[in-house]
Amino acid sequence: MDASTLEKARALFPHITAGRIYLNHAATSPMSKRVVEAIDGYLRERSVGRIETYQSDLQMYASCREAIRRMVNAESVDRIALVGNTSDALNIVASGISWRSGDRILLNDLEFPANIHPYYHLRERGVEIDILKADRGRVTAEMVVRAIRPRTRLIALSAVQFLSGHRADLATIGERCRTSNVRLIVDGIQAVGAIQLDVQRMKIDALAAGGQKWQMSPQGTGFLYLTESLQNEMSQQYVGWLSVTDPWQFSNYDQPLAPTARRYEGGTLNVTGFVGMRVALETLLEFGTDKVERHILNLTGQLTQIVQDVGGLSLYSPEMESERAGIVTVQSSDGRDLTPVFERLQQQQIDISLREGKLRFSPHFYNTADEVRSAVEAVRACLR
């Protein structure tokens, strides 16, 4: 980003003025001034204004779905369901497919538990689970393709792995899945908002993503994208009054389910959270998802280079830009415990993550190269 655009972005985040360096967006993002103002305004309206805001809430949901559609290039807003988190979205898919005993699901040993447990639970139905062993924090398209078996019915994969930061080649994997009649279900929580995803070009059957990380939205917000083909194949396990074609016909109990993904929004949503999510996504779209991605890749590229010059550290994340997104993770090269380093950084108002003994950096579109260098120099000083 050019200097003026970056300055405009930084003005949205008050924590910067307190001297805080926040490089922990893979855990949770700060909410911008715009998000806070939108939520405050909504709460005031519910307190001393109209109070009953349901009709305008429906319009807000529609705007939120449209922002999500643009973020991931969905065919239509009809393919988007608003949900509370990634796990909710993944469970809709995992529980909805009509499984047969002997069907196989391909997972890998890098995944965050949210992308494991919904599928492990299916073993009770006779589903077989295959675990692909990653290579140095990477799950490549070649590895995935080789692991497909005759009874493989679904591949579950993160767009970006939460610890190593490896970015999957979803276009290649999606193409092979489509020709092999295998469903590709993607956990996008570490990708949406950081890098560009195109569900149509990548032939993704379902994409689940909570909003509190790179989408910079309140907790308790997220979405499920799924193709019409997959939806038609699924059997819905939970329904509510909003799941049907016309919820406002209160006495008409014998209604079909809504033909769109709205059928998965069974009851009242986290309205306050989605008020914030809409503004957060519209902010990212305003700055441009292409520019956001390029800025993040520039920062993680610099991180990748300079952390390797710090004695006592080794890079755990991929070095190649094509395999990288917003996460750079380092580990001790001599077995040293990095917990004291993490704690010292916290004392200096430098926020990163400690994950499985490793230090994880995750800058966003408003961070600067100076902040990245300052954080690495603080690590270097701690190691001394």
Phi, psi and omega in degrees: 000147176287166188299319183290322178293319179295320178297320178296319179295316183293332179293346181277350189236100187296337182298338181295323184293342178272006179082014183272136175253111184253111181232049188226037185286345174286348174263296174200147183263152168291152176267138182287166175304320182298317180295314181298317180295320179295317180293316178302316180298319179295316181295324176296320179297321179286343183265311186231002181258231182292331182070300180273102189246020193301317182296318177289332175298319179299321177294321178296317177302317181298318178294323179294316178298322179294321177296319177296316179305315180293323181298323187245004181057048175289156181299324186197159173295341178295345181266006184246129171243136175275130182225174184277334184189176181297318182299317177303314183295315181294324180291328175303315182286310185300318182279341186272337180288139179277098185275149173243146178303130182099348172299148184239144175239133180259119175242186174215167188270017175255348193292148168293146185306332179301333181259017178240306189301320179300333181270322174302323182299336182284352176300334177296339179263009180088010178283137179264137181251126174252131181251115177278127180276123182288160178244106178054047177076013184238141170235097187275164178299321180298318179296317180295313182299318180296333185274352178293130181246167182304326181261007177296124183247339184209139171243124177252126187209141173280139175297322176224128182286138190293332183257307181283335183079009181295133181261120184287148174275078188291330180297314179292316180295317180298319179298315180293320179299318183295319180287338181262004181059041176247134180280133177254113181248123190244131168273112187254015188295330179266013183235311186296121184104340178255314180232162181279130173241138178235100187295331180284313181294324182275356178055046177276130180278325177210141179229124180243136181203119168290157189262353193280353181262255187288340176282350173061035183254166177297156174295152182083019176233151178177185181209160170237124168257137171210150180288158176297325179299314180293317180302318181293336180278341189270153172251123186283129184271329182230135177227157177220184185294335179273357184282344188269173185301312181229090183299340186277355170272078191301327184267359178266089184283337187264065181249149172287161175292153177303141181286348181259176178293351175302339180301340180272356176264079192291326183217196184300131180272175174285080189302312182302317179296318182287335170303315178289322181297317180302314181293320180298315181291320179296329176294314178298319178295324178298316180286338177100116182297331177291318179289323177300312180299314182298319180295316179296317179295325176297317180293315180289333174295317177295317178302314182303322181284312189283332179292335180285349176268359180269119180298136179094356179242150171226149184282129176261336182275162177296150179266327182291137181298324182294342181251012186238153175224246186256004186244131171232119183242137178236155177229164178289134179273352181236018177080008182290143176287123183268002179302316178299326177295314179301315182294323179294321178296320177301319179297333179266013180059041173244113186261117169224190179245150167252113182231117178052041178080004182249156177262126182243121176259139179211085181281156179242191192288346181259354179285160183242163175298325178297320178295319179299313180296320179298319180295317180293321178296325177294322176296314180302316180296320179296321181292332178293000000 
